[in-house]
Structure formats: structure tokens, C-alpha cells
């Protein structure tokens, strides 16, 4: 059985990966928005570069949003780790891009 510390550690790791991605790929000087509701959270940011990949493909390991991102540090596994942690807790998520904004929604 999972201890409470393990639950917090995994959830913290999930949130850290979401924030690191938002910071790494957001338009400099823009606002990263976090909305926390009773049954979901939304993290969104203005993108520095448009994503040329279907956003839902970004859940897969090693998939990056565009060719310009391949030169950056990072392995392309951040969102796949988020998805693994979501599955452990029975959460699910969605990714979308609209009007230059990247949005992650996690339902719990």
C-alpha cells in the first residue's frame, strides 16, 4: 500500500513536470495560469513556438512539439511521466493548443 508521503511525492513530481514544461516553452514575460477546481486543474501558458504536433501526441515518450524544441535540453518524457502518475491515481488529462496558448487539463 502507498503511504501518504509517496502520494504527495508522486503528485508533486507530476506538478513539477507540468510547471517545468510551462516555464521552458512559454513566451518570455508571459503569465503561466493555474486554475484549480474541485475535480480538475488547468495549467496554461502562451507558447514561445507553435506546436506542429497533435498536442495529444505529447503524452507519448520522446515526442516533442516541434523541430525547434529538439535542440533544447530535455528528453521529451516530462508529459509521459505525468501521464504515468495520472494513471496510478486514476486521473486522466487532455492537452490542447488554441490561439498560441498551450493548455493541460488534469481531471481527478
N, C-alpha and C positions, 0 to 999 in steps of 0.2 A: 504494500500500500504506500501511496505517496504521502510524505509528510507535508505539513503546511509550508515549511521552508522551501521544499522542492517546487511546490506550486508557485510560490512567489518568484523563485529563481527563474523558472521557465517563462512565466508571464513577463517578467522584467526583461528577459532575453528577447522575447517577441517584440515588446515595445521598443527596446533599444535598436533592433534591426530596422524597424519602421522609421524611427527618428533619424538614424544614420543615413538611410536612403533618402529621406526627405531633405536633409541638410546637404548631402552630397550632390543631389541632382536638382535642387531648387534654384530659381533665378536669384542671383545675388541681390541682397537687400529686400527680398520679398518676405512675406509672412507665411509661416507654417501654421496651419489651423488644425486644432484638435477639438472635436466635438464628442463629448461622452454622454450617451443616453443610457437608459435603463437596460436595454438589450443589445446595444451595439456602440461602436466607436467609429468615427470617421477622421482620418488624417489626410489632409490635402495640402498641396503646395503648387505654386506656379513653377513650371518646368523651365530649366535653362535651355534645354534642347528638346525638340519634339520627339516623341517616341514613334518609331516606324514599325514596331512590332505590335501585334494584337496585345493589349495590356494583360489579358488573362494568361497569355503565354509566359509572362514574367514570373508566375508561380513556379515554373519548371527550373531545375538547377541549370546554371551556366547560361541562361538566356538573358541577354541584355537588351535594353530598349532601342539602341541604335548603334551604328558603326562608331560614332564618336566616343561612345562610352567604353569601348573595348580597350582604349589606351589608358583608362583611369585605373587607379588601384581598386581592388575589389575583385571578387571571384564570380559574382553573379549568382551567389547562393543565398543571399540575405532573405529574399522573399520565399524561397523554398524552405528555409528553416522556419520562417514564420508559419508557413502552411503546415509543416510537421507538428509544430507546437499547437496550432489550432486543432488539428486532428486529435491530438492527445486529450484535449479538453472538450471535444465535441463542438467546437466553434466552426464557422465557415466564413469565407470572405469573398470580396469582389474587388476588382481593380478596374478603373476606367480613366479615360482621358477625355477632356472636353474643354474647348476654348483655352488651350495652353495650360490647363490645370490637371495634375495627376491626383487621383483620389483612391484611397484604400479604405474599405469598409470591412470591419470585423464584427460579425454577429455572434453573440454568446447567449 
